[in-house]
């Protein structure tokens, strides 16, 4: 499993979660109506999808040499280029000013997880080597309900690098039954035995 794959399936770190909680608290205090918050969250998802779809942008944001005014310019260009509202523009500005642009994707994920948690919803992210069939999707939802997760929001991603099997992240917990994950665990076990 590559480091990019690990980043994609890992739950947001504590720092990203703190930003996520702070941003959700800000939204609660400034946007009383659910409609306004949903509009902002739609922009959060759009930005998250843009980062996921553009590896060059992610590489650029990961650049440790973004110092001085550069992060603010990047934040401004990002917000303008995607037509983001003032709330996200401020968030990106704070993240850039504090030198946290490399974890922007994690922060966005933390915001969505926090908001789902506030609604009593469990976020489930499924990654498979091939697209799930309707039967497989129904089975997975049934298993999640059996595990006590009745209100779920499930997102699916196809990742051929998994080779086979799947990864399922339920909130912060990751279940990895992928062939790539098994190979990685086997490789680590062999290194430990040597």
Steps between C-alpha positions, in 0.01 A plus 500: 500500500646835401519797737233672287263208555572505874420872509174439316371233740640631828265683733576870552769563761441681829617835361261476203220397736559810714470720191187307401336546840590869505359559151177313583463703822554815293229390255260426787554844650485700175251297294202405712306346214570152370455624142789748534726238661413249226602757238840541667540122536426461130797730435713296742419186297574681172840609628570149632414351159718756322798408721437128447474541123812710450829336610698805383301724734559262793871489423509878480324540837738245657799716404677602823648804323163678496597773744439870551215632287495197268248299706257794511526543123440127454200514733355795311555338159349173623191671641449714190570218254237275656251776578506432873310720743641722773485231769729265310716786381560591867571139592755460220656831602541386863632161391747667261612761755575226753696296245247215494419488127647148472219369725218699336345181359505341846340811649220490244440132578494581873240773440272260313543229765425746781189631326375146434561411865296804606211371286530154660626356174794264460721569201613188318766521230540191282794445265494204265716377215189477280163671523260340749198319361157586639495166684843565662390851599180365659700233687741760632216726617334199667825413685538860614142501633573172683799676659266771630555769235146586392555853364788479257631717223703279267747621240665263254831530319659266249873452559657236270820513709317299769522204257196335658287515813410829663567751772209624707541799729219541751560836664863486619529118487650334191431140397745392230428171322673604178767286339736800499443540876565131562821515297616804697429326833682189377796711392517667844475161672785363286718801583433447869595131475827572320 
